[in-house]
Amino acid sequence: AYLDQIEKVENDVHSYVTIDKEGALKRAGEVQKMLDDGTLLSPLAGVPVAIKDNMCTKGTRTTCSSKILENFVPTFTSEAVLNLEKAGAVIIGKTNMDEFAMGSTTETSYYGVTRNPWNLEHVPGGSSGGSCAAVAAGECAYALGSDTGGSIRQPSSFCGVTGIKPTYGTVSRYGLIAYGSSLDQIGPIAKDVTDCATILETIASHDVKDSTSVEREYDFTSALADDMKGMKIGIPRDYFGDGLSADVKEQILNAVKVLEEKGAVVEEFDLSLVKYAIPAYYIIADAEASSNLARFDGVKYGYRTEEYEGLHNMYKKTRSEGFGAEVKRRIMLGSFVLSSGYYDAYYLKALRTKALIKQAFDKAFAKYDMIVAPAAPTTAPELGKSLSDPMKMYLSDIYTISVNLAGLPGISIPVGKDSKGLPIGMQLIGDCFQEKKIIQAAYTFE
Ligand code: GLN
């Protein structure tokens, strides 16, 4: 049924970079056999999933939506995907994204744009735009995305689906092609929070192959209860002021009222320090990216330029031809902030800012069980309107990136539509390892 739906809508939506129809059907047959034998018992057995194309899948090309990895076929599978496979998942294909997860619209992909299934003239958000569009358009039952600065929550909000960015360290990053390693986290994208909690329970694991993986509690589904009595919710005043569109503000405040009616206690508080989150994030993420992307040099992986004179010329031509404009901009910015003479002024200062932002959240979570925020200042913008002004695009990440800087869990759930019928998402932010609280609150709307 999902393959039929892909047949119907994929030409318009373009969620996928690679669709593995034969592989999926073969695998579905194998899983059916295991279910018949009784050798496999899992809520995800046989359920078709789409994987963002920055997670390595053995034998299936993994492009990061970049030309430089056009023909890269990994020899191993990322840990999160392996966990799904063990549970009997059927992988339908690899989803489109912003090149190397750098962007907010899925327009920086080398393989063309993905369109928002709710309105094809609009973007699906990014960078996990393909994963969110695939779920929204019924081209898979659920998907995996990655979130470095909002890339699960923002496109989930734009596409009217539910997405969770877990606490840093919850899902192994082994086999996730790194963007900003200290910020990257894999998470589930699905039609509702029940599905997301079930998937998160399956993909989360302690993994010695990822030095930042944490051993923790892996139960999330027991939080699926309709009860908000006594829960304290903090509303950051700064998040609901200038720059937030009226439609988004209204729908979120309506949703907060629902939580209040269910017994939550709601209070406004000051989180003004988060105004420094954008500069800190774009310095740290780009610094890490400039180092992480140094490995794409035409020797070890993927694309190599055809004609060159000597090694340095080969590097230069390979990278000039293989990377897109946004990726090059970030490599240059990242190299600049790490260079001697600027390291203290930019990179170290950004790290200090990150520590202060974490402290501000610690203070808030001493009082509140969770924080409610928008996922994005507006609904999905029209195609072609964002890339010409990168600064404006960076600024639109205001509500999501501080969560990554502090390593916190965040969820985006659909709470309404704007006047044009485009979905609006509400973000619930929890303290580290407190996914269950935000899952419980999200369940109110199911
Ligand atoms: N939009 C942000 C960026 O471009 C976040 C991307 C992400 O979370 N991968 O860096």
Residues whose N, C-alpha, C, O or C-beta is under 5 A from the ligand:
A	BS01	LIG	A101 M102 G103 S104 G126 S127 S146 D147 T148 G149 G150 S151 D397
